[in-house]
Amino acid sequence: MKIKSYSSIWTAKGMLHSIGDMSLPRSVEFSTIAWFVSSFLIVVIFGNAFPLVLLPDSIRYICVPIGTTILMNKRTFDGKNPIMYIFTVIRYLFRPKRTYMCLPVQKPKKYRCKNEITIVRGEL
């Protein structure tokens, strides 16, 4: 049985079909354009950083933004959109690893040793 829902109406994606009078061969989503422009700007700003300086200019300014766009334009990583997935990974890396009921566990500062002797009944 298929349940009808109107929630898909409110989640319509913005699409670019033409630029001026020139129609594009394929419609492009606004999120794809945003990923490409943002990754291109990051490459331009950090173009002299260590890993990017080793690449030729054609790969640095064309292939890296296109590859980033294709990778990040995937619908989901582990059931989440790419930004929320990155936030989840960063939050996992910096959270305390030992927890009890979602609260961090504090180690005691000093362990106290009691000098009491325990006698077992069989030794009496």
N, C-alpha and C positions, 0 to 999 in steps of 0.2 A: 504494500500500500504506500503510495507516494503522498507525503504531506505537503500541501501547498503553503508557501510562505512568500511574503512580500518584502523580506529583508534584502533580497538581491537587487531590488529597485534602488535602494539607498546607497548601495556600494558600487555604483557605476564608475568605471575608470575613464579618465579623460584621455581622449585620443586626438592626435593631430593628423588630419587627412590631407591638408594642402598648405602650402606656404604662398600666400598671395594668390596669383592666378595659376601657379604651377602645382599640379596635384602630385602627391608622392606615390611611388609605385606600391608602397605598402604603408598602412597606417602605423603610426608610432605612438606609444603611450607617453604621457608626460613624465612618468617615473623613469622611463628609459632615457629620456632627454636629460633629466636631472642627474641621473647616475653618470652619464657620459660627461656632462659639463663639469660636475664636481670632481670627478677623477682626473679630467684634463687640467683643471685648475690646480689640483694637488701636485700633478706631475710638473706643471710650470713653476710652482712655488718651490718644490723640493727637487728640482731637476739636477741640482749639483750635489745632492746627497749621495752617499756611497754606493748603494746598489744601482741607482739610476744612472750615475755618471759612467758606468761601464757599458751601458747599452748605446747602440747607434741612435741618432736622432729620429730616424723613421720608426724604429721600434718603440722608442721612448714616448713620442708624441702621438702615435697612431695606434699601435698594437696594445700598449698598456691600458689606455682608456677604453678601447673596445673590449679587451679581455675582461677588465673590471666590470664593465657594463653587462656583458653576457653572464658573468658569474653572479653578480648581485641582482640581476633581473630574474633569476630563477624564482619561482613562486615561493617556495618555502625551504628552510633548512630546519629539519627536526620539527616540522609543523609550525614554524614561526617565520615571520618576514625577516629579511636579513639584518635590519637594524636591531630589532628586538633580540635576535639570536646573538649578535655581537655583545649587546648589553648583558645578556644572560651569561655568556662565557666570561666576561670581565668580572661580573658580580661573583661568579663561582671561584675565580682565581683569588679574589681578595677577601672572601668570607672566611670565618673561622672553620677549620675542618672538623673539630670535635664539638659536637653540639648535643644537647639533650633538650628535647621539646622545643627545637628551633632557637634555643638560647645558647650562647657560648659557654663552654665549660672552663672554669678557672682552676688551674692547678694550685694546690696549697703551696705556700711559700716554703714551709719546712715540714718535713715528716717527723713526728715525734715518736721516739721509740720508748715504749714503757719497759722498764726493767723487771717486770713481773715474771715469775716462773710459772709455767703451766705444768701441772703434774697430771699425768695420765693414770687412771685407776689401776691399770695393770702393773705399774711400776711400784706401787705402794707395798 
